Amino acid sequence: MPEILCFGDSNTYGYNPHNGSRYDKNIRWTGILQKLCGSNYNIIEAGGNNRTAYTDSRDGEQFTGYKILKKYLNISYAKIILAIGINDLQKFYNPSLEEFEKGIQSFVSLAVEKAPESEIVILSPSHIRKNILNSNFRFLFDENAVKKSKLITPVYEKTAKNFGCKFLDLNEIVKTSDADGLHYEADEHKIIAGNVIKLICPES
């Protein structure tokens, strides 16, 4: 059965903003996507909490996206969905928009180079909401990161165009939770899956 790799951060993993647990497979968008694909594709869920895209994570290799992605790309996939990058805005890394664009382009180029036969889909992350500054994640994200998150969608759209990837701006369909301003409620996961399936399998 052809496989689809869903590679991303905590919102791909299925982080529950209310208690820090992982949403059930029937709730997180990657699990719902598997149901929607049926027997046409096997979904490989490859989300990771606190994972960066191109930045060498302070927490080590297992949290550094481009290093982990290389390991997944040892096999071939029909499609690859990339949903990552918001953690690169953390206050410890504090990239300029130019640095962020260069980093995301480098990350996507890795996927394109290692998986030339795969259809690649890029999901632009939802803006961080200001209520994150009152959550447990205030130790990772500051007001500067919140502001930058509102400016990065064009980076993803431009990168997708440059590399011939499909593109979905999550800001157009969902918003982050009132609980922490960073993660998604269960209903948002359902909406994401419904829009992704339309993009990758328009005949569905």
Order of alpha helices (4+ residues) and beta strands (2+ residues): beta-alpha-alpha-beta-alpha-beta-alpha-beta-alpha-alpha-beta-alpha
